[in-house]
């Protein structure tokens, strides 16, 4: 009988240990943050880079004016050494990505890079008297400005066509 009593004690101790480990794991789980959404992107001020690009680029550099504060600028860069590439990225009110991309790079190559593999559709939009062609099928949808020489302007991103159009309507050059 002593042996069976020892075995019962061992099983009981093992079950108690497992219970304590489970309880500790539950407490740890409760206190560890469980971020389920996308990280909050920081707003950037692009005014200095915009002035620099407008002085240096051989084409009229576009940036939005009058967008509500719900549109958050998240990235900006001008690279004169990369065929005068201007980039200004935003998070739209729905949390989607919208970017203005401009460059003096070869048009087809630049559009492919900006849309990440998009192809022209037969759909065009006239916005503020200018013709824009829709590109789709890549990682991003895009609106590409037609009729420019020496540069290409692309508004691209994961946002809806309405949001891309809103960005195009807000673009101003100087």
VENWONOR-V293273 format. One line per field, one symbol per residue. burial: b if it has 24 or more other C-alpha atoms within 12 Angstrom, else e. Layout:
# VENWONOR-V293273
burial: ???
This chain:
# VENWONOR-V293273
burial: eeeeeeeeeeeeeeeeeeeeeeeeeeeeeeeeeeeeeeeeeeeeebeebbeebbeebebbbbbbeeeeeebbbbbbbbbeeebbbbbbbbbbeeebbbbbbbbbbebeebbbbbbeebbbeeeebeeeeeebbbbbeeebbbbbbbeeeebbbbbbbbbbbbbbbbbbbebeee
